[in-house]
Amino acid sequence: MGRLPPHLGNPIYYQLQRRFGGLRSPTPVSRLTAGIEIARLIYKFEHTVESKVFLEVGTGHRLDLPLSLWLCGASAITTVDLNPYLKEKLVMGDIDYLRRHQEEVRNLFAFIPRSPAFDERFERLIARADSLPELLSTTNIRYCAPADAGCLALAAESVDYHISYTVLEHIPSDVLKGIFEEGRLLLKPDGLFVHYIDFSDHFAHSDQAISSVNFLQFSESEWESLAGNRYMFHNRLRVDEFRALLLGLDLEILSMDIRVDETAVDLLRKGFPLSERFRTKDWSTNAAMDAWVVATRGSAARPRATAGRDSASPLNLFAGRGPGGPREGKRAS
């Protein structure tokens, strides 16, 4: 499937996910909760969501995370994806879920400072959003795909928060560098990067027979043969490598809340075989399952280069209009 052109492979991948994967019985709760956690981290560092502008990297099939931030008070959210995966049927199914579970949804938002506009926005969302174009218009969400998050037609210093959720692990490290360089240019001087990265072997999400570090045994060529396509790719960056990538760009890391898989630590301690790339790392580094990362631009952002840069606007497909649940582990101190 990964060898098929996107216009053939994407529909097949979607149908497989709907029948056998993470889209079998989708509800919006996990992604709404992700947006709430992003808001919580923003408030933790004495910032606010109210009337702020967000840029989300990696939209995926649904809009629950940007919807969550809009309900928290965001003024505008641009969400970009290299692939046009967004599905109106899934999005409108999520809106129907909100209509049928209003008390549950309101309770989700009870744990962060509630925007004065929450009740009005929630009522407007469930009353008026009967199509994807109407939803995008109502919530001031701009969907851009296909779009290169490393080269966006957005004004410098126009974004308050640069965010993603279970996306960055699926991007090659050299491309990640470009995305963060672009993000630094787009962020306002007091803006924040807020990202959630899942460092674990994603095959372990659906196969309990393998561990979260199972993919660390494979050489680069072996891993390429197993998962070297747009549907299964994982860069296998360890938490120390991700930290080094950010620091290498002169970003200032404010927090890195890391969850370590103690079962995987025990497995590594007992001699689980590792490919050469990972053998010199300590057990906790290799067994880091996921992390919430908050960072700032650090030193002054470099001027935006223009020569040789593609300034074409990303396509708004509707112009005018993690796999896996929580897994046991503990946070690293």
C-alpha positions in Angstrom: 0.0 0.0 0.0 2.8 2.4 0.8 4.1 2.0 -2.7 0.8 3.1 -4.2 0.4 6.8 -5.3 -1.5 8.9 -2.7 -4.7 9.0 -4.7 -4.9 5.2 -4.5 -3.2 4.5 -1.2 -4.9 7.1 0.9 -8.5 5.8 0.4 -7.3 2.2 1.1 -5.4 3.3 4.2 -8.5 5.1 5.5 -10.8 2.1 4.9 -8.3 -0.2 6.7 -8.2 2.3 9.7 -12.0 2.4 9.8 -12.3 -1.4 9.8 -9.3 -2.5 11.8 -7.4 0.5 13.2 -7.8 3.5 15.3 -10.8 4.9 13.4 -13.0 1.9 14.1 -15.0 3.4 16.9 -13.7 7.0 17.1 -14.9 9.4 19.7 -13.6 13.0 20.0 -12.7 12.7 23.7 -9.0 11.9 23.5 -8.3 14.7 21.1 -10.5 17.2 23.0 -8.5 16.2 26.0 -5.3 16.8 24.1 -6.4 20.4 23.4 -7.3 20.9 27.0 -3.8 19.7 28.1 -2.2 22.1 25.6 -4.3 24.9 27.2 -3.3 23.8 30.7 0.4 23.9 29.8 -0.1 27.4 28.3 -1.7 28.6 31.5 1.0 26.9 33.5 3.6 29.2 32.0 1.5 32.3 32.6 0.2 32.7 29.1 -3.5 32.6 28.0 -5.5 30.9 25.3 -8.1 33.7 25.1 -8.0 35.6 21.8 -4.8 33.9 20.7 -3.6 32.5 17.3 -2.6 28.8 17.0 -0.7 26.9 14.3 -1.2 23.1 14.4 1.2 20.8 12.6 -0.5 17.6 11.4 -4.3 17.8 11.2 -5.0 14.1 10.5 -8.5 12.9 9.8 -10.5 15.1 12.3 -10.6 18.5 13.9 -11.2 17.8 17.6 -8.0 19.3 18.8 -8.4 22.7 17.1 -12.1 22.6 18.1 -11.0 22.1 21.7 -8.8 25.2 21.5 -11.5 27.3 20.0 -13.8 26.3 22.8 -11.0 27.4 25.2 -11.1 30.9 23.7 -8.7 30.8 20.8 -9.4 33.5 18.1 -8.0 31.6 15.1 -6.4 28.2 14.4 -4.6 27.3 11.2 -4.1 23.5 10.9 -1.8 22.2 8.2 -1.0 18.7 6.9 1.3 17.3 4.3 -1.5 14.9 3.3 -5.2 15.8 2.8 -6.5 13.2 5.2 -9.4 15.3 6.8 -12.7 13.4 6.5 -16.0 15.4 6.7 -17.9 12.3 7.7 -15.6 11.8 10.8 -15.7 15.5 11.7 -19.5 15.7 11.6 -19.7 12.5 13.5 -17.7 14.1 16.2 -20.1 17.1 16.3 -23.0 14.7 16.6 -21.1 13.2 19.6 -20.9 16.6 21.2 -24.6 17.1 20.8 -25.4 13.8 22.4 -22.9 14.1 25.3 -23.1 17.7 26.2 -22.7 17.2 30.0 -19.6 15.0 29.5 -18.0 17.5 27.2 -18.7 20.5 29.5 -17.2 18.5 32.4 -14.0 17.9 30.3 -13.4 21.7 30.2 -14.1 22.2 33.9 -10.4 21.6 34.8 -8.9 24.7 33.1 -9.8 28.3 33.3 -13.0 28.5 31.2 -13.2 31.1 28.6 -16.1 33.6 29.2 -17.1 32.6 25.6 -17.2 28.9 26.2 -21.0 28.4 26.7 -21.9 30.7 23.8 -19.3 29.0 21.5 -20.4 25.5 22.6 -24.1 26.3 21.9 -23.2 27.8 18.6 -21.1 24.8 17.6 -23.7 22.2 18.3 -26.5 24.3 16.9 -25.1 25.6 13.6 -22.3 23.3 12.4 -24.1 21.0 10.0 -21.4 20.8 7.4 -17.6 21.0 7.3 -17.6 24.4 5.5 -20.0 25.8 8.1 -18.0 24.4 10.9 -14.7 26.0 9.6 -16.5 29.3 9.2 -18.1 29.2 12.6 -14.9 28.3 14.5 -12.4 30.4 12.4 -10.4 27.2 11.7 -8.3 27.3 8.5 -7.4 23.9 7.1 -4.5 23.8 4.7 -3.5 20.6 2.9 -1.3 19.6 1.2 0.9 22.1 3.0 4.6 22.1 4.0 4.9 23.0 7.6 8.5 24.0 7.0 7.5 26.7 4.4 4.2 28.3 5.1 2.7 31.5 3.5 2.1 33.1 6.9 3.4 36.4 8.2 6.4 36.4 10.5 5.6 36.7 14.2 1.9 36.1 13.5 1.4 33.0 15.7 1.1 32.7 19.5 1.4 28.9 19.8 2.9 26.3 17.5 1.5 22.9 18.5 1.1 19.2 17.5 -0.1 16.0 19.0 1.4 12.6 18.1 2.8 14.0 14.8 6.5 14.8 15.1 7.5 11.2 15.5 6.3 10.5 12.0 8.6 13.2 10.4 12.2 12.7 9.4 14.6 14.6 11.6 16.0 16.8 8.9 12.4 17.8 8.0 11.6 18.4 11.7 14.5 20.9 11.8 13.0 22.9 9.0 9.5 22.8 10.7 11.0 24.3 13.9 13.0 26.8 12.1 9.9 28.0 10.3 8.0 27.9 13.6 10.5 30.1 15.2 10.0 32.7 12.4 6.2 32.5 12.7 6.0 32.7 16.5 5.6 36.0 18.3 8.5 36.9 20.6 6.5 35.6 23.6 5.0 32.7 21.8 5.3 29.0 22.8 6.0 25.7 21.1 3.7 23.0 22.8 4.1 19.5 21.4 3.3 16.0 22.4 5.6 13.2 21.0 4.9 9.5 21.2 8.4 7.9 21.2 7.1 4.3 21.4 6.9 1.6 18.8 3.4 2.2 17.4 3.0 -1.4 16.4 2.9 -2.1 20.2 -0.4 -0.1 20.4 -2.3 -2.9 18.7 -0.1 -5.9 19.5 0.4 -6.6 23.1 3.0 -9.3 22.3 5.6 -6.7 21.5 7.1 -3.9 23.7 7.3 -0.2 23.3 11.0 -0.5 22.5 10.6 -3.4 20.0 11.6 -1.3 17.0 14.9 -0.3 18.5 16.4 -3.8 17.6 16.3 -3.1 13.9 19.1 -1.5 11.9 18.2 1.5 9.7 17.9 -0.6 6.6 15.8 -3.2 8.3 13.5 -0.5 9.8 13.2 1.2 6.4 12.1 -2.1 4.8 9.5 -2.6 7.6 8.1 0.9 8.0 9.6 3.1 5.3 6.4 4.5 3.9 4.1 7.4 4.6 1.6 5.3 6.6 3.9 3.6 9.0 7.0 5.7 9.2 8.5 6.5 12.7 11.7 8.4 13.0 12.7 6.5 16.2 14.2 9.6 17.6 14.9 9.1 21.3 14.1 11.8 23.8 17.7 12.9 24.1 17.9 13.3 20.3 14.7 15.4 20.2 16.1 17.6 23.0 19.3 18.0 21.1 17.4 19.0 17.9 15.6 21.8 19.7 18.7 23.0 21.5 20.6 22.9 18.3 18.2 25.5 16.9 18.7 27.7 19.9 15.2 27.1 21.3 14.8 27.3 25.0 13.1 24.3 26.5 10.8 25.3 29.4 9.6 21.8 30.3 9.9 18.3 29.0 7.5 16.0 30.9 8.7 12.5 30.0 6.9 9.3 30.7 9.1 6.2 31.0 7.9 2.6 30.3 9.2 0.7 33.3 8.3 -2.6 31.7 10.6 -1.7 28.8 13.3 -0.6 31.2 13.2 -4.0 32.8 13.3 -5.7 29.3 16.4 -3.6 28.4 18.0 -4.4 31.7 17.6 -8.1 30.9 19.5 -7.7 27.6 16.9 -6.9 24.9 19.0 -6.6 21.7 19.4 -3.1 20.4 20.6 -1.8 17.1 24.0 0.0 17.2 22.4 3.5 17.1 20.7 2.9 20.5 23.3 0.8 22.4 25.1 3.7 24.1 21.9 5.2 25.5 20.7 4.6 29.0 17.6 2.4 29.6 15.3 5.3 30.6 16.3 7.3 27.5 15.5 4.3 25.2 12.3 3.5 27.2 10.8 7.0 27.1 7.2 6.4 25.9 6.1 10.0 25.3 6.6 13.6 26.4 5.0 16.9 26.5 7.4 19.6 25.4 7.1 23.4 25.9 9.7 25.7 24.4 10.2 29.3 23.4 12.0 30.8 20.4 15.1 31.4 22.5 17.5 33.8 20.8 16.1 36.2 18.3 14.6 34.6 15.2 16.6 34.9 12.0 15.0 37.0 9.2 12.9 35.1 6.8 14.8 34.2 3.7 13.0 35.0 0.4 15.4 34.1 -2.4 14.6 30.6 -3.7 11.7 30.2 -1.3 8.4 29.0 -2.5 5.9 31.6 -1.4 2.8 30.0 -2.8 -0.1 29.8 -0.4 -0.9 26.4 1.0 -4.1 25.0 -0.5 -7.2 25.4 1.7 -9.2 22.4 0.6 -12.4 24.0 1.9 -11.8 27.6 0.8 -14.8 29.6 1.7 -16.3 27.2 3.6 -2.3 8.8 18.7 -2.9 6.0 18.3 -3.5 4.1 21.2 -4.8 5.1 24.7 -2.8 5.7 27.8 -0.3 3.1 28.7 1.3 2.3 32.0 4.4 4.2 32.8 5.8 6.9 35.0 7.0 10.4 34.4 10.7 11.0 34.5 11.7 13.5 37.1 
